[in-house]
Amino acid sequence: MNSTRVLVQDKNGVGRITLNRPEKRNALDRVMVDELDHAIKSFATNDHIRSIVLAGAGSAFCAGADLEYLCQLSEFSIIDNMEDSAALARTLSAIWESPKPVIARVHGDAIAGGCGLATVCDVAVAVESAKFGYTEVGIGFVPAIVMAFLLRKAPQMQTRELLLSGEVLSAKETMKRGLITTLVGNEEELDLEIGRLTTAFRKTDRTAVQLTKQMINAMDGMSLESALDYAARMNAAARMTPGCQAGIKKFLEKS
């Protein structure tokens, strides 16, 4: 696949995906959504890749949907619009469900759909100057798809305010809301933190990370009884994996 909207790099076990429409503040259109989906899924199935970094070129991380593209879609049929919306849902789901940890490298503003991209990543590292906001209601649109994920990540009272007000927040305020993992002063510190995280992920067992992420997603919304039953079964299964057996053996040999 020849990418025109995203840049892809595979280096030292890290898959890096850079949204590459700087002249549009990395606004999302169908081509970019499809290319991002392809890149995420390619890295997800690559055993060499231990983590994925999602970044943006230019001044912004991602400014959300391309409004000119949305205007074009408004003239299309409901079936065409449903198919286009489903493509975005598939891409966000691919990030959310990726067996590899996905890190959002937010060096600039993450607005509307761009804020949604940061939301579905496992880790979000941002510079203090970045702005965040689910601003769709301000232009008569709805944050429909990201809502499904945000409701699983933030308390409902927080989610209601963020989505209904459409306010743009500072990175510090966004971190208070629990939607940023780490806040840094500048891009140099941003890359140092990204490097620390990708190094940490490289030291983990691939299967253990995959199972842990799978369990995090599966347990959401379960009753305590169901979650404990599921956890006990996954705990037993994990003990049988080669990685766990090798890890225990290595630990015992050291002690």
Secondary structure, DSSP 8 states (H G I E B T S, - for coil): ---SSEEEEEETTEEEEEE--GGGTT-B-HHHHHHHHHHHHHHHT-TT--EEEEEESTT-SB--B-HHHHHHHTTS-HHHHHHHHHHHHHHHHHHHH-SS-EEEEE-S-EETHHHHHHHHSSEEEEETT-EEE--GGGGT---HHHHHHHHHHS-HHHHHHHHHH---EEHHHHHHTT--SEEESSHHHHHHHHHHHHHHHHTS-HHHHHHHHHHHHHHTT--HHHHHHHHHHHHHHHHTSHHHHHHHHHHHHH-
